[in-house]
Amino acid sequence: MIRTHRRGRLPASGAGLLAAALLAGCGPAPQEEPPADAEPTPHGYVEGAEEAAEPQSRLVLADDEGRVQVLDLITEESTLLDPVGPVDGITGDGRFAYLSSSDERTTSVVDSGVWTVDHGDHSHYYRAEIRTAGTAGVAAASAATDTALTALNGADGTLALLDRPSLEDGTATAAAADPRAAGLTLPYAERLIVAEDGPVQVLDRDGGPLETLGEECADPGAWAVTRRGLVLGCADGALAVTEDDGALTAEPLPYPDGLPAGAAVTGFHHRPGAAALAAVPAPDTVLVLDLAERRWDHWELPGVVTATAVGEGASVLALTEDGALHALDPATGEERARTDLLERVDAEHPPALQVDTSRAYVNDAHAGRVHEIDYNDDLRVARTFETEVAPHHMVETGR
């Protein structure tokens, strides 16, 4: 792989290893004592990575031809990777970016080299080398992961289960065969949750059956993992799957009255971990799910092409086909702020709207730029990055 590093600032406006012993004969192996001056392994240590005091965010960008750029949002350095072939979709899991090709039915994996490990009461933040990590034989529409497995679900119902430790070592290695005919397979609570037409199934990590949750999820498509559990998007609403003392339960959350005929959620969008979700289930419609309140809200927004939720009680951000970015009240849809951001929007292939704890990022493929938005300051444009590839596809990592 060839990488090009730019050490100057980009043009911008505004500021375990587990040791093993071989036993010989029938006698016990001698126990070696660590050297007296050996230092203990620091809490949170990851071999080959540097720990940082704050999130190390990066953007993985790709054009339709498969040229890939990784933009470091801390240093503003840029890294170009070798082209990966045609790309028509991108998704991420906080560390890896998955660049999919529907025509070739493959997904190229890019290790962005930054990630966060959440321990509940504290988090660890890491930086490592940017590199490619192989190819999977499915065109991934979404990627779900835990410490053992990564599930790449294709829009056509196909699935690739990858061994997560191997992925972290730089190789996309199959972990198990597809355990279902269609639908969704998601790692959650050290198990696999399988949603097809019919009751939701729970499998072990090798694909063996464990239990049935009893609730059905017809036409499963959208999903999100939050601090309040796993959410599945179904034909008639959502299904909230939670764990309590190892036991899993599923609670139906039917769609609210008043949605347009035929409305269906094809993707939930939110700040990673946050328990407020947004979707565009029908033209001119924004739908919000507050998991803390178990409440849906929806309203009309003419021309909306994408929307995302920042957090419980916080604004919903929405982009409309006229290029305007809106900050909206999550319960009423009342506009809190607006900025005219883009000159051109392709409603069939809308820009990505990525959010973290303080900033939002919007890719402008037509102009070759990425805009960084301070959504807590009336949608102020904090920085604008000129990119080296047309950013048709974008995902943020490190969160």
Disulfide bonds with the S-S distance in Angstrom:
Cys217-Cys234 2.01
